[in-house]
Structures are given as structure tokens and as C-alpha cells.
Amino acid sequence: MKKIIIVIFVTLLLGSCLFLGFKTLKKAPNQSTTNKPSDIEFPEVPIPEPPKPKLKIVDETSNSRPVAVMINNHAQARKNHAGLQDAYLVYEMIVEGGLTRLMAVFKDQTTNRIGSVRSSRHNYLDYALESDAIYVHFGWSPKAQSDISLLGINNINGLYDEAFYRDKTLGVAYEHTAFTSMDMIQTIVKQKGYRTTSDQPLLFNYSIDEIGLETKEGAGPANQVELSYSAYITSSYTYNPEAKVYNRFVNGEIHKDGVTEEQYHFKNIIIANVNNYNLDSYGRQNLDTVGNGTGYFITNGYAVPITWHKDSRISQTKYCYLDGTEIVLNDGNTFIQIFPINKTPVIS
């Protein structure tokens, strides 16, 4: 009997051990819940944002100082114009004899032929100042000479500074042969110790995304633009809808670069109506650049009326829509036509 009881006890004991062992083995894989792959925490990896598109016409992060160069617009000089397509701003305004001169404003360019360069007229200083530009010219009128000194303008003058060369191969009068380059200009800038950086904001705000004007107040088509300064000078533009730029003409002829032979073209055109009158017996002009006026902003095949306001010779001109908001330009170069107030631009 004892043997039977012992056998039963041993059997039960072994059965219990086997049962507990099996149960333990069954639970073993799940004992450490922290090792479950689904519960492991991985650090979040940020998804990089795509790079923001940048303006093409200027580098908004650059604080380099602009350079404004006086450009001869006589018929003999015009056929040899060089470098204007590299300028982000170009101005045109009336001078003596019913002619005009241009001023091309460059920033962060390495243009190796610019010209031909001609003498200063004092009204151009107002527009060089508003961009804090180093002013480059070859000679000056008495009023320009006085104002450059009075206003303390950093300037490079071909009468004294070796930043120019004469191209005598062009077959034109000597006064139409002066050219420069950005390297030559920067060499003189360093010699003179001129400031090479600027904290002045750009004259205009630009939009990377295309801006259309067709919904603006007073908007109308602008496929052809004609500005007759006098019997001697008519500047005009034809809109190229494929390239979305305005091709430039002077007196009905293609206005092109004498080096590249490319027709000059501009993304934006601004017309500012400004009063002008004789300053002296020679016929040099004075322009009322300070004050208020009207004009047009033209881009992408449309024109809208605008107003302009300039508080002083050194302050920046503000160009606004009729509702008072400041205009924003399309990304591209801009031609600013400072146009006689007694003339009427033809826009169609």
C-alpha cells in the first residue's frame, strides 16, 4: 500500500513540475514586453524642406554696393552700346538738344565691356543716390560737378580716373569711344577707398511668382509702347508673349548690344511723368524729380496707371498703384522711362 501511495505522489509531483515547466516555457518569449519590435521607439527624422526659389535678377542676400554708369545715347554711340542687358535697372531721361542719356545700374556683375560712357548730368544723381550707387561718368556739366561735390557722391570720372579705355576701331567721333568694365571700376573703387557694401534696401520689391496686372484698376493691354521724347528720340517696345519680355527699339530700329548683337529686352517698364525745363542758355535741363507725379507700370502684356512720390534727392522713389499700395515687380530687369510731363506715351 505504501508503495502505491509513494508512486502516486511521485507521479503527481512530476506532473506538476512538467506542467509548470511547460507553462514557463510558453510564457518565456513574452516575458519582456519592452523588447517587442512594435514597441521600440525610433527618433523622428525631419523631412528636409525643398530649397526656396531665388530671384534671378538680383541676389537678395548680397549687400554689395550697386554701380551706376552714365551711357551715351547719341546715334553714333547707340550702335555700339555694350553691357546694358546685365543691368538690373536702366534709366532714360531728357538732356540738352532733345537727346536723352541712359544710366545703367549694376549689382554683382562681372560685365567686361560697358559703354560708351558719357558725362554726368545732375538729375541722374537723384536716381543713383536712391540706390546708394557708386556713380561712374566721363566728364560733367557745371551743375553736376557742383552737386557731386555738395552731396559727397562717390564717383569715378574719366577725366581723372583710369577706369576707361578708348576704342578707336569703331569709326565714330572720339567722344563716343569711352568704355569701361566692372573690373576696371572695382580697381578704382579700391584705390579710392570707397565703401563696397550697402545697407540700403533695393529700390523695388520683386516677386518670384509671375504677377499679372489685368485685374488692377485702370489696366489695359500693353503690346506696343511708344515714348517720343523729342523729334530726335523715340523709345519703343514690343511685347514678346512667348518670352514674356519687352523688346526695345529706338527710332524704329532694334536696340541691340554691339558685342552680343542681342536685342535689349526688359521684363518691366516704368514710366514716370516728370516736368523738365531749360536750366541754362546751353539748353541743359532741370527735372522736378522730387515731389509727386503719375505714370505707368507695364509688365506681361498689360499696363496700369501708377503714382510716384520722392521726398528728397537722396530718398527712394515710391511707385504705387492707384489704391496706394506699392508696386511689386516681376523677377527681371526694369527700364525706367523718366518721361516729359508734357508728352503722352502711346500704349496699345
C-alpha positions in Angstrom: 0.0 0.0 0.0 2.8 2.4 0.9 4.5 1.7 -2.4 1.3 2.6 -4.2 1.0 5.9 -2.3 4.6 6.8 -3.0 4.2 6.0 -6.7 1.1 8.2 -6.9 2.9 11.0 -5.0 5.9 10.9 -7.2 3.7 10.8 -10.3 1.8 13.8 -9.2 5.0 15.7 -8.3 6.5 15.0 -11.7 3.3 16.0 -13.4 3.2 19.3 -11.5 6.8 20.0 -12.4 6.2 19.3 -16.1 3.1 21.4 -16.1 4.9 24.4 -14.5 7.9 24.0 -16.8 5.7 23.9 -19.9 3.8 27.0 -18.7 7.1 28.8 -18.0 8.5 27.9 -21.5 5.2 29.1 -23.1 5.5 32.5 -21.4 9.2 33.0 -21.9 9.1 34.7 -25.3 6.6 37.2 -23.9 8.2 37.9 -20.5 10.0 41.1 -21.6 7.4 43.2 -23.3 9.9 46.1 -23.8 11.7 44.1 -26.4 8.8 43.7 -28.7 9.7 45.2 -32.1 6.4 47.0 -32.3 7.1 48.9 -29.1 10.7 50.1 -29.9 10.7 54.0 -30.2 12.9 55.4 -33.0 13.8 59.1 -33.1 11.8 61.2 -35.7 13.9 62.2 -38.7 12.7 65.6 -40.0 11.9 65.7 -43.7 14.0 68.5 -45.3 12.1 71.3 -46.9 12.7 71.9 -50.6 15.0 74.9 -51.2 13.2 78.1 -51.7 13.4 79.5 -55.2 15.6 82.6 -55.5 15.3 85.8 -57.5 17.2 85.7 -60.7 17.6 89.5 -61.3 19.5 90.2 -58.0 20.8 88.2 -55.1 18.7 89.4 -52.2 21.2 88.1 -49.7 24.0 90.3 -51.2 25.0 93.6 -49.6 27.3 94.6 -52.3 27.0 98.2 -53.4 25.5 98.9 -56.9 27.3 100.8 -59.6 25.5 103.3 -61.8 27.1 104.1 -65.2 26.2 107.0 -67.5 25.6 105.7 -71.0 25.9 107.8 -74.2 22.7 107.6 -76.3 23.8 109.6 -79.3 23.0 107.8 -82.6 26.7 107.2 -83.2 27.2 105.7 -79.8 24.0 103.7 -79.7 25.0 101.1 -82.3 28.0 100.3 -80.1 26.2 100.0 -76.8 27.6 97.3 -74.6 26.6 95.6 -71.3 23.2 97.1 -70.7 21.5 93.7 -70.6 23.4 93.0 -67.4 22.0 96.0 -65.6 19.0 95.3 -63.3 17.8 98.9 -63.7 18.2 101.3 -66.7 17.0 104.9 -66.6 16.4 107.2 -69.6 15.7 111.0 -69.4 15.9 114.1 -71.5 19.1 116.2 -71.7 20.0 119.2 -73.9 19.2 119.3 -77.6 16.3 117.0 -77.4 18.6 114.0 -76.8 18.5 111.5 -73.9 21.1 109.7 -71.9 20.9 106.5 -70.1 22.1 105.4 -66.7 22.6 101.6 -66.2 22.7 100.3 -62.6 24.6 97.0 -62.0 24.9 94.8 -58.9 27.1 91.7 -58.5 28.0 91.7 -62.2 31.3 91.0 -64.0 30.5 92.7 -67.2 33.7 93.2 -69.2 32.5 95.9 -71.6 30.2 98.8 -70.6 29.5 101.9 -72.7 30.0 104.0 -74.3 30.3 106.2 -71.2 29.4 109.9 -71.3 29.4 112.8 -69.0 27.2 113.4 -66.0 24.0 115.5 -65.8 22.9 116.5 -62.3 19.4 114.9 -62.4 20.8 111.4 -62.8 22.4 111.8 -59.4 19.0 111.7 -57.8 18.4 108.2 -59.1 22.0 107.0 -58.3 21.6 108.2 -54.8 18.4 106.3 -54.2 20.2 103.0 -54.9 23.3 104.1 -52.9 25.3 103.5 -56.1 28.9 104.4 -56.9 28.4 106.8 -59.8 30.6 106.4 -63.0 30.8 109.0 -65.7 33.3 110.6 -68.1 33.1 114.4 -67.5 30.3 116.5 -66.1 28.2 119.6 -66.6 28.9 122.5 -64.2 25.8 121.7 -62.2 26.6 118.0 -62.0 30.2 118.9 -60.9 28.9 121.2 -58.2 26.3 118.7 -56.9 28.6 115.7 -56.9 30.8 117.7 -54.5 28.0 119.1 -52.5 26.3 115.8 -52.0 29.5 113.9 -51.4 28.8 111.3 -54.1 31.4 108.5 -54.5 32.1 108.9 -58.2 34.6 107.7 -60.8 35.3 110.3 -63.5 37.1 109.5 -66.8 38.7 112.9 -66.7 40.8 111.9 -63.8 40.4 108.1 -63.1 42.0 105.4 -65.2 38.9 103.2 -65.3 38.2 103.7 -69.0 39.7 102.9 -72.4 39.1 104.4 -75.9 38.1 102.0 -78.6 39.3 103.8 -81.7 38.3 101.0 -84.1 34.6 101.9 -84.1 34.8 104.7 -86.8 32.9 107.2 -84.7 33.7 110.6 -83.2 36.2 110.5 -80.3 33.6 111.4 -77.6 31.7 108.2 -78.4 34.6 105.8 -77.8 35.0 105.6 -74.0 34.3 102.2 -72.5 34.8 100.6 -69.1 34.5 97.2 -67.4 33.4 96.1 -63.9 37.0 95.0 -63.1 38.3 98.4 -64.0 35.6 100.1 -62.0 36.3 98.0 -58.9 40.0 98.6 -59.2 39.4 102.4 -58.9 36.8 101.8 -56.1 39.6 100.1 -54.0 42.1 102.8 -54.8 39.8 105.5 -53.7 38.7 103.5 -50.6 35.0 103.8 -51.4 32.6 101.7 -49.4 31.8 98.5 -51.2 28.8 97.3 -49.2 25.4 98.9 -48.6 22.6 98.5 -46.1 20.2 100.4 -48.4 17.2 98.2 -49.4 16.6 97.5 -53.1 14.5 100.2 -54.8 11.8 97.7 -55.6 10.3 94.5 -54.2 10.3 91.6 -56.6 8.0 88.6 -57.0 9.4 85.2 -58.0 5.9 84.1 -59.0 4.5 85.8 -62.1 2.4 88.9 -61.4 -0.4 89.8 -63.8 -1.9 93.3 -64.0 -5.1 92.6 -65.9 -7.2 92.8 -62.7 -5.7 96.0 -61.5 -7.6 99.3 -61.6 -7.3 101.0 -65.0 -5.5 98.0 -66.6 -5.2 97.8 -70.3 -3.3 95.9 -73.0 0.3 96.9 -73.5 1.6 95.0 -76.5 3.1 98.2 -78.0 4.7 101.0 -76.1 6.0 104.2 -77.7 7.6 107.2 -75.9 8.6 110.1 -78.1 11.0 112.3 -76.1 11.5 114.7 -79.0 11.9 114.9 -82.7 15.3 113.1 -82.2 14.5 110.3 -79.8 11.6 107.8 -79.7 12.0 104.8 -77.4 9.6 101.9 -78.1 8.9 98.3 -77.0 7.1 95.3 -78.5 5.8 92.6 -76.2 7.1 89.1 -76.8 4.4 86.8 -75.2 6.5 83.7 -75.5 9.4 85.1 -73.6 7.2 87.5 -71.6 9.6 90.4 -72.1 9.6 93.7 -74.0 12.0 94.0 -76.9 13.4 97.5 -77.2 13.7 99.8 -80.2 15.0 103.3 -80.7 13.7 105.5 -83.5 12.1 102.3 -85.0 15.4 100.4 -85.1 16.3 97.4 -83.0 18.2 98.5 -79.9 20.9 95.8 -79.6 24.2 95.1 -77.9 27.2 95.9 -80.0 29.1 92.9 -78.7 26.5 90.1 -78.4 24.2 91.6 -81.1 21.3 90.6 -78.9 18.3 92.9 -78.9 17.9 94.5 -75.5 14.8 93.3 -73.7 13.2 94.0 -70.3 10.7 92.3 -68.0 9.3 95.5 -66.5 8.8 99.1 -67.8 8.0 102.0 -65.6 7.0 105.4 -67.0 7.3 108.3 -64.6 6.0 111.6 -65.9 8.3 114.4 -64.7 8.4 118.1 -65.5 11.5 119.4 -67.3 12.7 122.9 -68.3 15.8 124.7 -69.5 18.5 125.2 -66.9 20.9 127.4 -68.9 21.4 129.0 -72.2 23.1 125.9 -73.5 19.8 124.1 -73.1 20.8 121.8 -70.3 17.7 120.5 -68.5 16.4 120.6 -64.9 13.8 117.9 -63.9 11.4 118.1 -61.0 12.5 114.6 -59.7 11.4 115.5 -56.1 7.7 115.6 -55.4 4.7 113.7 -56.8 3.6 112.5 -60.2 1.9 109.9 -62.3 2.9 107.2 -64.7 2.5 103.6 -65.8 3.7 100.2 -64.7 4.0 97.8 -67.6 4.7 94.0 -67.5 3.4 90.8 -69.0 1.4 92.5 -71.7 -0.6 94.9 -69.5 -0.2 98.5 -68.3 -1.7 100.1 -65.2 -1.6 103.8 -64.2 0.5 104.5 -61.1 1.7 107.4 -59.0 5.2 108.2 -57.9 6.5 110.1 -54.9 10.0 111.2 -53.9 10.6 113.2 -50.7 14.2 114.4 -51.4 17.1 113.9 -53.8 18.5 111.1 -51.7 15.3 109.3 -50.8 13.9 106.4 -52.7 11.1 107.0 -55.2 8.0 105.1 -54.3 5.8 103.8 -57.1 2.3 102.9 -56.2 -1.0 101.6 -57.7 -3.9 103.9 -57.7 -5.1 102.3 -54.4 -1.9 103.4 -52.7 -0.2 100.0 -52.4 3.4 99.9 -53.6 4.0 98.1 -56.8 5.9 94.8 -56.8 7.9 93.9 -59.9 8.2 90.7 -61.8 11.6 88.9 -61.4 13.6 90.6 -64.2 15.3 93.7 -65.4 13.5 97.0 -65.4 13.7 100.1 -67.7 12.6 103.3 -66.0 11.5 106.0 -68.5 11.7 109.4 -66.8 9.3 111.0 -69.4 8.5 114.6 -70.1 5.2 115.5 -68.4 4.0 117.4 -71.5 4.3 114.3 -73.7 1.9 111.4 -73.9 3.1 107.8 -74.1 1.3 105.6 -76.6 0.3 102.2 -75.1 -1.8 99.7 -77.0 
